[in-house]
Amino acid sequence: MSGQVVRPYGDTTGDGMVQVSFTLPVPHDKRAEGAALQLAAKMGLEPAMLVHARQMGDGYTFFVVYGRVNHLVDLGAVRVAERDYPLLSAKDVNTAVKRRLRRKLSVVGACIGTDAHTVGIDAILNVKGIAGEKGLEYYRELKVVNLGAQVTVPELVEAARVEKADAVLVSQVVTQRDAHLHNVREMSAAFREAFAAARRPLLVAGGPRFDEMMAGELGVDRIFGRGTTPGEVASYLVHALTGEKKTEEKV
């Protein structure tokens, strides 16, 4: 993939056409539409076409614009957080935990701060899981405690202490004013203050707006983005906490 350069396309390959949406704090009128096109031009869409405009409450308008950009993407320069561990079946996860830890692996999960959106943490932890894949409660060698929504950082730290957590999983969906980043930094600092390095649980954060490359900056061990499955999380926990190196099966 090194050295390959690509351009977006809408109708024909390489035509550079893209579609973007945004909201401006102005009521919907001709002036607002002109402002949207001016913004699109400054973003590099030339020429830009306004394909949708709709007032969103008092004094706000939502726009969709379509146009051509001249920017190229060098795939060789793209940096992402690659999965560096094999995906294991539920049976292999249980076997690895039982053989390496000789006890159940303790997991505590929560939505911290004011975040009341438990759909993400529930999808990973609850036995029903997501899209036909069962959550971590299904794994017999994992002990899972789901604290739910709006958990304070001190409450999370205390729960991790009581449960002797090997891993703490935090889901953050609310992102206004970078709340997810502030909350995770606060959590990380609290755990580093409350636990000696050798006894500190694995800290894992997840949510649709996280940059998976920011784990070190936020002070956590791993970040999972949108589309993460319970199996990926379980496999990571085994990899990080037991050093299991089983070769991934071809599918």
Salt bridges, closest charged atoms under 4 A:
GLU33 OE2 - HIS28 NE2 2.86
ASP84 OD1 - ARG222 NH1 3.23
ASP92 OD2 - LYS246 NZ 3.55
ASP115 OD1 - HIS117 ND1 3.06
GLU141 OE2 - ARG140 NE 3.82
GLU158 OE1 - ARG161 NE 3.61
GLU163 OE1 - LYS143 NZ 2.85
ASP166 OD1 - ARG103 NH2 2.82
GLU217 OE2 - ARG185 NH2 3.02
GLU244 OE2 - ARG99 NH2 2.85
GLU244 OE1 - ARG100 NH2 3.35
GLU248 OE1 - ARG83 NH1 3.43
GLU249 OE2 - LYS246 NZ 3.61
